[in-house]
Amino acid sequence: MAAAHSRAAATTQHFAAHVARAGEHVRGAKLRFRDPDLSDELGEDCFVFLWLTTVTYHPDEQLFSGVFFEVPRELRKWHEIGDRLSFEAEDIFDWMILEQGTLHGGFTLRVARQRLAELERADYDRRVGVTSWHPLPE
């Protein structure tokens, strides 16, 4: 996953270009959130990784923003489903664009898929909505 994150972080300019395009496509960014309660309880930083959707880019502020479509119990004190959150490119752990079944990016999704048995991958693709995996940008 660390290598997937590094590749995603090095290609956020591709994500920004996709986000800026007009058209029907799902725009998602995976971010890392510190779990304050568990971190305090354990005395060490603990994190939750979440995908935000409907990502847009705000060039004047040089910020992205995205919407929570799920919020785990650990973060409900601070965030709600439907909240929009602003973030910088450096905060992106992974990014994805899903356009008519073709997935661009999705570096950590690809790692998760590779870890599955061959027989489970078609079901994974259906759940994610992917019919084809576009080659990763360099």
C-alpha positions in Angstrom: 0.0 0.0 0.0 2.9 2.4 0.7 4.1 2.0 -2.9 0.5 2.6 -4.2 0.3 5.7 -2.1 3.6 7.0 -3.4 2.5 6.5 -7.0 -0.8 8.2 -6.4 0.9 11.1 -4.7 3.3 11.5 -7.6 0.5 11.7 -10.1 -2.1 14.1 -8.5 -1.6 16.4 -11.6 -3.3 13.7 -13.6 -6.2 13.6 -11.1 -6.5 17.4 -11.2 -6.7 17.2 -15.1 -9.5 14.6 -14.9 -11.4 16.5 -12.2 -11.3 19.6 -14.4 -12.8 17.8 -17.4 -16.5 18.1 -18.1 -18.6 15.0 -18.4 -20.1 12.2 -16.4 -17.4 10.6 -14.3 -17.0 9.6 -10.6 -14.2 11.6 -9.0 -12.9 10.2 -5.8 -10.0 10.9 -3.4 -8.9 8.7 -0.6 -7.7 10.7 2.5 -6.2 9.7 5.8 -8.0 10.9 9.0 -6.5 10.7 12.5 -8.9 8.9 15.0 -8.5 11.2 18.0 -10.3 9.0 20.5 -8.4 5.8 19.7 -5.1 7.7 19.3 -5.6 9.2 22.8 -6.6 5.8 24.3 -3.6 4.0 22.8 -1.1 6.8 23.1 -0.2 6.6 19.5 -1.6 8.0 16.2 -4.3 5.8 14.7 -5.8 6.5 11.3 -8.9 5.8 9.2 -8.7 6.0 5.4 -11.9 7.2 3.6 -12.9 7.9 0.0 -14.6 11.3 -0.6 -16.6 11.6 -3.8 -17.8 14.4 -6.1 -14.3 15.9 -5.9 -13.8 19.3 -7.4 -10.8 21.5 -7.7 -10.8 25.2 -6.7 -7.9 26.8 -8.6 -8.1 30.2 -6.8 -7.5 28.5 -3.5 -5.4 25.7 -5.0 -7.6 23.2 -3.0 -9.7 20.2 -3.8 -12.9 19.4 -2.0 -15.0 16.3 -1.8 -18.1 14.9 -0.1 -18.3 12.2 2.6 -20.6 9.4 1.4 -19.7 7.3 4.4 -18.5 8.2 7.9 -17.3 5.6 10.3 -18.4 5.7 13.9 -14.9 6.9 14.9 -15.3 10.2 13.0 -19.0 11.0 13.5 -18.3 13.7 16.1 -16.5 15.7 13.5 -18.0 14.7 10.1 -21.4 13.8 8.6 -22.4 12.1 5.4 -22.9 14.8 2.8 -20.4 17.2 4.4 -17.9 18.8 1.9 -14.3 18.9 3.0 -11.5 21.0 1.5 -8.0 19.4 1.2 -4.7 19.9 -0.5 -3.1 17.7 -3.2 -0.6 16.6 -0.5 -3.4 15.1 1.5 -4.5 12.7 -1.2 -3.6 9.1 -0.3 -5.1 7.8 -3.5 -7.3 9.1 -6.3 -9.7 7.5 -8.9 -11.8 8.5 -11.8 -14.5 6.1 -12.9 -15.8 6.9 -16.4 -18.3 4.5 -18.1 -16.8 1.6 -16.3 -13.1 2.5 -16.9 -11.1 3.2 -13.8 -8.2 5.7 -14.0 -5.9 5.8 -10.9 -7.3 3.7 -8.0 -3.8 2.6 -7.0 -4.9 1.1 -3.6 -7.9 -0.4 -5.2 -5.6 -2.3 -7.6 -3.5 -3.6 -4.7 -6.6 -4.8 -2.9 -7.8 -6.5 -6.0 -4.4 -8.2 -6.6 -4.6 -9.6 -3.1 -7.8 -11.4 -3.9 -8.0 -14.9 -5.3 -8.6 -14.9 -9.0 -12.1 -16.2 -8.6 -13.0 -13.2 -6.4 -11.8 -10.5 -8.7 -14.8 -10.4 -11.0 -17.1 -9.8 -8.0 -14.8 -7.1 -6.7 -14.9 -5.4 -10.1 -18.7 -5.4 -10.1 -18.9 -4.0 -6.6 -16.5 -1.2 -7.5 -18.2 -0.6 -10.9 -15.2 -1.3 -13.0 -15.3 -3.0 -16.4 -11.8 -2.1 -17.4 -8.7 -0.9 -15.7 -6.9 2.0 -17.5 -3.1 1.7 -17.4 -1.6 3.8 -14.5 0.0 7.1 -15.3 3.8 7.3 -14.9 
